[in-house]
Amino acid sequence: MEDLIKALQIFSKYGNPAYPTHCEHDVLWICGIYPKDVEEEDRLRLEELGFFVSGGSFQSFRFGSA
């Protein structure tokens, strides 16, 4: 739980979308926060926390499955 909260705190530095997440097929998607806008240091930390970049968005298998 703490890693997800830490990741969301990083994402919050780059925006506050009304609908920030989407989950399907065991993948949690972060909506409205674009990897190109996220500083390199934060992108690396997000990777450590379980997020990766795919198709122009941040995604996570770790937080997307039950």
C-alpha distance (Angstrom), angle and dihedral (degrees) to the residues before:
residue distance angle dihedral
M1 . . .
E2 3.81 . .
D3 3.82 92.8 .
L4 3.80 91.2 52.9
I5 3.80 90.9 50.0
K6 3.81 90.8 49.0
A7 3.82 90.5 50.4
L8 3.80 92.2 48.7
Q9 3.80 89.9 50.7
I10 3.80 89.4 55.1
F11 3.81 91.7 47.5
S12 3.82 89.9 50.0
K13 3.82 89.3 63.8
Y14 3.81 88.2 66.7
G15 3.77 101.7 45.6
N16 3.77 148.2 -38.2
P17 3.82 106.4 -121.9
A18 3.80 117.5 -171.7
Y19 3.82 91.5 -128.6
P20 3.83 104.6 29.7
T21 3.80 102.4 169.5
H22 3.79 142.4 43.1
C23 3.79 126.1 -176.9
E24 3.80 129.0 -164.3
H25 3.79 138.1 141.3
D26 3.81 92.1 10.4
V27 3.81 93.8 -54.9
L28 3.80 126.0 115.2
W29 3.81 110.7 -152.5
I30 3.80 124.0 -160.5
C31 3.80 108.3 -142.2
G32 3.79 126.3 -155.6
I33 3.81 96.7 14.9
Y34 3.80 110.7 100.0
P35 3.83 122.2 -154.2
K36 3.81 92.2 -137.1
D37 3.82 88.6 62.7
V38 3.81 95.5 50.0
E39 3.80 118.9 92.8
E40 3.81 116.6 -113.9
E41 3.82 93.3 -115.7
D42 3.81 91.0 53.8
R43 3.82 92.4 46.2
L44 3.80 90.0 54.0
R45 3.81 91.5 48.5
L46 3.81 90.5 49.1
E47 3.81 88.9 53.9
E48 3.80 89.4 53.5
L49 3.80 88.5 51.1
G50 3.81 93.3 53.0
F51 3.82 106.4 -90.0
F52 3.80 128.4 120.6
V53 3.80 135.8 -177.7
S54 3.80 118.5 -110.9
G55 3.77 130.9 156.5
G56 3.80 92.9 -2.5
S57 3.80 95.5 -54.5
F58 3.78 141.6 84.1
Q59 3.79 116.0 -103.4
S60 3.79 138.0 174.8
F61 3.78 133.5 -160.8
R62 3.80 89.7 -175.6
F63 3.80 94.0 63.8
G64 3.78 97.3 28.4
S65 3.77 100.4 67.1
A66 3.77 131.5 65.2
